[in-house]
Amino acid sequence: MTTREQGYDAVVYDLDGTLVDLAVSWDTVTSDARELFAAHGHETDDSLWQLLDTAREVGLQTELETVIADHERAGARASTTAPCATELPLAVPTGVCSLNSESACRVALNTHDTAGAVDAVVGRDTVPERKPEPEPLVETLDRLDAGSRAVFVGDSRRDAVAAERAGVDFEWVGAEGP
Ligand SMILES: [Mg+2]
């Protein structure tokens, strides 16, 4: 039996590294993303996150999202469970707030029969902002009808900062933190 929700009205999890480990080669995703840009006359060696920002400026946002989300959904189908998967279901409203596409989050949850334990899913393409900005987490909490007595559980510094900015507690996956 888990005690994760003790003292909280809602719990929100990050996805990758927290509930599941996506089988995604981010080097391959980045390479494919750069190829998309090159095919449209934009040679670049930017990182994937930089490309996501640039895509809005050069009109490739939809196509780039498709490239990344295809990899993520395949990686979600082939994913393994991460430490927090065994905590589900919880006794309080439960959400997922992820930098991965919302569709990939849903595939991952379905793959491990945990979709029914999650009441709200907010992915990279659900709201315009991305973690560590607070908006995706705030949106998740809104969908759970949760107040500030909530906790966000994640495995990255971005997650910790998002929780701080959203005004909720944060717990690292595992005991040690980063
Ligand atoms: Mg993560």
Residues whose N, C-alpha, C, O or C-beta is under 5 A from the ligand:
A	BS01	MG	D14 L15 D16 G17 T18 D155 S156
